[in-house]
C-alpha cells in the first residue's frame, strides 16, 4: 500500500515540477519566474525525500537539505538583484 502512495506522490510532484517549468518559460514577469523557480525547488526537495523513502537510503535526506539551502540562497539573491540591481552591497 505504501508503494502505491509513494508512486502517486512522486507522480503528483513530478507533474507540479513540469507545470512550474511551464510557468518559468511562459511567465509574463520576472517575479512570476522567481516564484516558479522557488516552487520548483520545493517540488524537487519533495521528490528527493520521496525517493529516499522509496529506496530506503538516508543520503537523499542530506542531499535535500543541501538543495534547500542552495535554493533559498539563490531565490534571495535573485530577488535582491531584481530589486536593487546588485547582490552585494
VOLUMSE-19796 format. One line per 4 residues: number of its first residue (from 0); their letters; for each residue y, z, x of N, C-alpha, C. Coordinates in steps of 0.2 Angstrom, whole numbers. Each point is the difference from the previous one (the first is absolute). Example, Ala and Ser with C-alpha at 12.3 -4.5 7.8 and 13.67 -1.06 7.14 Angstrom:
BEGIN
0) AS) -28/39/66/6/0/-4/6/0/4 | 5/-4/-2/6/1/4/5/3/-4
END
This chain:
BEGIN
0) XXXX) -6/0/4/6/0/-4/6/0/4 | 0/4/6/6/0/4/1/-7/4 | -5/-4/1/1/-6/3/3/-5/-5 | -1/1/-7/4/-4/-4/7/2/-1
4) XXXX) 1/6/1/7/2/-1/4/-2/7 | -3/1/5/3/-3/7/1/-7/0 | -4/-4/-3/1/-7/-1/5/-2/-4 | 1/4/-6/5/-2/-5/7/2/4
8) XXXX) 0/6/3/6/2/3/3/-5/6 | -5/-2/4/1/-5/5/3/-6/-3 | -3/-2/-5/2/-7/-4/7/1/-2 | 2/6/-3/6/1/-3/6/0/5
12) XXXX) -2/4/6/5/0/5/1/-6/4 | -5/-4/0/0/-7/3/4/-4/-4 | 0/0/-7/4/-4/-4/7/2/0 | 1/7/0/7/2/1/3/-2/7
16) XXXX) -4/-1/5/3/-2/7/1/-7/-1 | -4/-4/-3/2/-7/-1/6/-1/-5 | 1/4/-5/6/-1/-4/6/2/4 | 0/5/4/5/2/5/2/-5/5
20) XXXX) -5/-4/2/1/-5/5/4/-6/-4 | -1/-1/-6/3/-5/-4/8/2/-1 | 1/7/-1/7/2/-1/3/0/7 | -3/1/6/3/-1/6/2/-8/1
24) XXXX) -4/-4/-2/2/-7/1/5/-2/-5 | 0/2/-7/4/-3/-5/6/5/-1 | 1/6/3/5/5/-2/7/-3/1 | 4/1/-6/6/-3/0/5/3/5
28) XXXX) -1/6/2/5/4/4/-4/3/6 | 3/2/5/-3/4/6/-3/7/-2 | 4/3/-5/-3/6/-2/-6/0/-4 | -1/-5/-4/-7/-1/-3/-5/-1/5
32) XXXX) 1/-4/6/-5/-1/5/-1/6/4 | 5/4/1/-2/7/3/-4/4/-4 | 1/1/-6/-4/4/-5/-7/-3/0 | -1/-7/0/-6/-3/-1/-4/2/7
36) XXXX) 3/0/5/-3/1/7/-2/7/0 | 4/5/-2/-2/7/-1/-6/1/-4 | 0/-3/-6/-5/0/-4/-7/-3/3 | 1/-5/3/-6/-3/4/-3/5/5
40) XXXX) 5/4/3/-3/5/5/-4/5/-4 | 3/2/-5/-4/5/-4/-7/-2/-3 | 0/-7/-2/-6/-3/-2/-5/0/6 | 3/-2/6/-5/-1/5/-3/7/3
44) XXXX) 4/5/-1/-2/7/2/-6/2/-5 | 1/-2/-7/-5/2/-5/-6/-4/2 | 0/-6/2/-5/-4/1/-4/2/6 | 4/3/5/-4/3/6/-3/6/-1
48) XXXX) 3/4/-5/-4/6/-2/-6/-1/-4 | 1/-5/-4/-6/-2/-4/-6/-3/4 | 2/-4/5/-5/-2/4/-3/5/5 | 4/5/2/-3/6/3/-5/4/-4
52) XXXX) 2/1/-6/-5/3/-5/-6/-4/-1 | 0/-7/-1/-5/-4/-1/-5/0/6 | 3/0/6/-4/-1/6/-2/7/3 | 3/5/-2/-1/7/2/2/1/7
56) XXXX) 5/-3/2/3/1/7/7/3/-1 | 1/5/5/6/4/0/6/-4/4 | -2/-5/3/5/-3/4/5/-4/-4 | -2/-2/-6/5/-4/-4/6/5/-3
60) XXXX) -2/7/0/5/4/-3/6/1/6 | -2/0/6/4/1/5/5/-7/1 | -4/-5/-1/4/-7/0/5/0/-6 | -2/3/-5/5/-1/-6/6/5/1
64) XXXX) -1/6/3/5/4/2/5/-4/5 | -3/-3/5/5/-4/5/3/-6/-4 | -3/-3/-4/3/-5/-4/5/2/-5 | -1/6/-3/6/3/-4/6/2/4
68) XXXX) -1/2/6/6/2/4/3/-6/2 | -3/-5/3/3/-7/2/4/-3/-6 | -4/0/-6/3/-3/-6/7/4/-2 | 0/6/0/6/4/-2/6/-1/5
72) XXXX) -2/0/7/5/-2/5/3/-7/-1 | -4/-5/-2/2/-7/0/4/0/-7 | -2/3/-5/4/-1/-6/7/3/1 | 1/6/3/6/3/1/4/-4/5
76) XXXX) -3/-2/5/4/-4/5/3/-7/-3 | -4/-3/-4/2/-6/-3/5/1/-6 | 0/6/-3/5/1/-5/7/2/4 | -1/4/5/6/1/4/3/-6/3
80) XXXX) -4/-5/2/3/-6/3/3/-4/-6 | -2/0/-6/3/-4/-5/7/4/-2 | 0/6/0/6/4/-3/5/0/6 | -2/1/6/6/1/5/0/-6/5
84) XXXX) -5/-4/1/0/-5/4/-3/2/7 | -1/6/1/-3/2/6/-5/6/-1 | -5/1/4/-5/5/-1/2/6/4 | 2/-1/6/2/6/4/7/1/0
88) X) 3/6/-1/7/1/0/2/2/7
END
